[in-house]
Amino acid sequence: MTARRPARLAALALVLALVGLSGLAPVPAAHAAARVTVVNDQGSAAIDPTYATRLRVSGRGFQSVRGGHGGIYVFFGTVSGQWRPSKGGSTGENYFYVPDSESRDNAGHQAYVAFPGSDTAGSANGGVVTADGRWSTTINVPGATFRSVDRKGKIRTIDCRKVTCGIITVGAHGVANDANETFTPVAVRDLYGGSAPSGTSRTGPDDVATPDAAVEAAEDAARTGKPAKRVKPVLSVDRRAAVAGRVLSFTARGLPAGAQVSAVLDDGVVAAGPFLVGDAGQVTGVLTLPLDLGSGTHELRLFGLDAGAGADGEDAPVVRFAVAAADDTAPAAAETTDADDEVAADRLGIAFFVLAALVLLGAVARLVLVARPRRSADAA
């Protein structure tokens, strides 16, 4: 009985060591999925079918990237199929939204929530994502119907009484991020009993896409008998950023105010939009050049509503520019994300686990070695 005691002690020590190590093993950090809350001025997640509705949109559980490029776009629209950009979905094909300009002082149909310390935070009109993944902004919905441009430059009328519409969030400025891609359905309901609320006018699909400037020019021409003056649209790009894999910004001037336009690279290699032209006839947007885009001369063209105003006609704004091959010496993603920090933390935890295991196993081995002489002495 005495000879077995050291062996039992060694076995007990080994069991205790393993139990202790199980408590030291790193546990993956738990992350709540991104969630969006939507309420109108009556406290419900609904829009009026006839009159404009202002929605308060709040998010939590989103990924916040300190100093990261871009942030989160907040749209109102509809989705279908595999719509997520990170999974290959694209605007004008898998999801449609109320168009607006990307400027800070747009019509409020879409919002841009920037990452903290982002190089584009100055253009954000929806605030900043907090370090713990929270944000809040407002979205103006023009009604139950709106018009949007598809990938082929054709106009589609979206009726939220026939399809499910809601709040869409995606990565901003061409940076796809599956952690920040959500769709939150919003109901269509008579919120005001058929009467326009104070300060709200009746809206419809024509209120968010009609080239008012072109219509006014035609009316002036009819009254005066003189041909309407036409300003040829001009499209320009940031040529310094024309590198495969980078985000390219563009600006167009001379477009009809209120028109929708989409930007298409080459023969549909990549597209962005729709964008809503501002009152001054100017629109600014961005699109990401594919990483495998060949170097050389490429073409960017705008498509919109009125062929005579630069959509599909001879005056369609187009610019040709040189694209450089991807710069392999400068990684495209230089910023550190929260996910990277978690991986580093897990690796550190694993290293600590291994070290602790070695120390405890060494102690068990020492205990066994000390017990052997005693057992030999007892046997003698």
Stockholm file with secondary structure:
# STOCKHOLM 1.0

chainA/1-380         MTARRPARLAALALVLALVGLSGLAPVPAAHAAARVTVVNDQGSAAIDPTYATRLRVSGRGFQSVRGGHGGIYVFFGTVSGQWRPSKGGSTGENYFYVPDSESRDNAGHQAYVAFPGSDTAGSANGGVVTADGRWSTTINVPGATFRSVDRKGKIRTIDCRKVTCGIITVGAHGVANDANETFTPVAVRDLYGGSAPSGTSRTGPDDVATPDAAVEAAEDAARTGKPAKRVKPVLSVDRRAAVAGRVLSFTARGLPAGAQVSAVLDDGVVAAGPFLVGDAGQVTGVLTLPLDLGSGTHELRLFGLDAGAGADGEDAPVVRFAVAAADDTAPAAAETTDADDEVAADRLGIAFFVLAALVLLGAVARLVLVARPRRSADAA
#=GR chainA/1-380 SS CTTHHHHHHHHHHHHHHHHHHHHHSCCCCCCCCCEEEEECTTSSSEECSSBCEEEEEEEESCCCCTTCSCEEEEEEEEECSSCCGGGTCCBTTTEEECCCCSSTTSCSSSEEEECTTCTTGGGCSSCBCCTTSCEEEEEEECCSEEEEECTTSCEEEEETTTSCEEEEEEESTTCCCGGGCEEEEEEECCSSTTSCCTTCCBCCGGGGTCCHHHHHHHHHHHHHCSCCCCCCCEEEECGGGCBTTSEEEEEEESCCTTCEEEEEETTTTEEEEEEECCTTSCEEEEEECCTTCCSEEEEEEEEESCGGGTSSSTTCCEEEEEEBCCCTTSCSCCSCCHHHHHHHHHHHHHHHHHHHHHHHHHHHHHHHHHHHHHHHHHHC
#=GC SS_cons         CTTHHHHHHHHHHHHHHHHHHHHHSCCCCCCCCCEEEEECTTSSSEECSSBCEEEEEEEESCCCCTTCSCEEEEEEEEECSSCCGGGTCCBTTTEEECCCCSSTTSCSSSEEEECTTCTTGGGCSSCBCCTTSCEEEEEEECCSEEEEECTTSCEEEEETTTSCEEEEEEESTTCCCGGGCEEEEEEECCSSTTSCCTTCCBCCGGGGTCCHHHHHHHHHHHHHCSCCCCCCCEEEECGGGCBTTSEEEEEEESCCTTCEEEEEETTTTEEEEEEECCTTSCEEEEEECCTTCCSEEEEEEEEESCGGGTSSSTTCCEEEEEEBCCCTTSCSCCSCCHHHHHHHHHHHHHHHHHHHHHHHHHHHHHHHHHHHHHHHHHHC
//
